Each structure stands twice: as structure tokens, then as C-alpha cells.
Amino acid sequence: DEPLHLGQEYFNRGIYGVAQRYFQDAVEKAPNDPRAWIGLAASYDHIRSFKLADRAYREAIKLAGETTQILNNQGYSYMLRGKLNAAREKFKEAFQREPENPTIQNNINLLNGSYRFVEREP
């Protein structure tokens, strides 16, 4: 569990490259742990390795199904890529499952701010 815990610690500190290495170690040691795959995917998102993030999300979904956390994280991933419609769909699915979840609510607010920024008056 040490690589998983270190990955989470570095991720929470915002040191995503180091977190990614620990999460990679965690999935190699425990390939059936969806938490390690989710952490790896989120780390990849933050270092802008989106193809690798997508692969890690697919592995996590194989193990845990489309959980609310995975849907929310995928929405955030799409938002980082500028795929705002895809992000909205993922956030919508996550919100329908957990409408009181503050993380999902914050991400929807961020997305709405992105839309206001992009949409300009003529």
C-alpha cells in the first residue's frame, strides 16, 4: 500500500509527476486495485498525458464500473482538454448520482465559468 499512499500524498500536494510515478508503481504491484488506476489517471490528466489517462480510466472502469468518482474525474479530464460538451455529460452523470457532492458541484461551476469565458457577445 505504500506506493498508493505516497501517490495520494504527492497528488494532494500538487506534485503530479511524482504522484504519477508512485501510482504507476502501485498499479504494477496491485493491478486489481481501482484506487491506484484512478490515481494514475488523475495524475496523467494533470501532466497532460491524456491518452494514458484514458487508458487508466478504462482499467479502473473494468475493475470498479463507472463510479461517481470516475465519471467526475473523466469530466474534469475532458474539461482540461477543452472538450467542454463531453465534460458536461460526465459531470451530469456524476451529479445525477450524487447531487450533494461538493466536488462535482465545484467542477460544474468551473465548467460553467469556462462556457461564460468562451461564449462572447457579438
Secondary structure, 3 states (H helix, E strand, C coil): CHHHHHHHHHHHHCCHHHHHHHHHHHHHHCCCCHHHHHHHHHHHHHCCCHHHHHHHHHHHHHHHCCCHHHHHHHHHHHHHHCCHHHHHHHHHHHHHHCCCCHHHHHHHHHHHHHHHHHCCCC
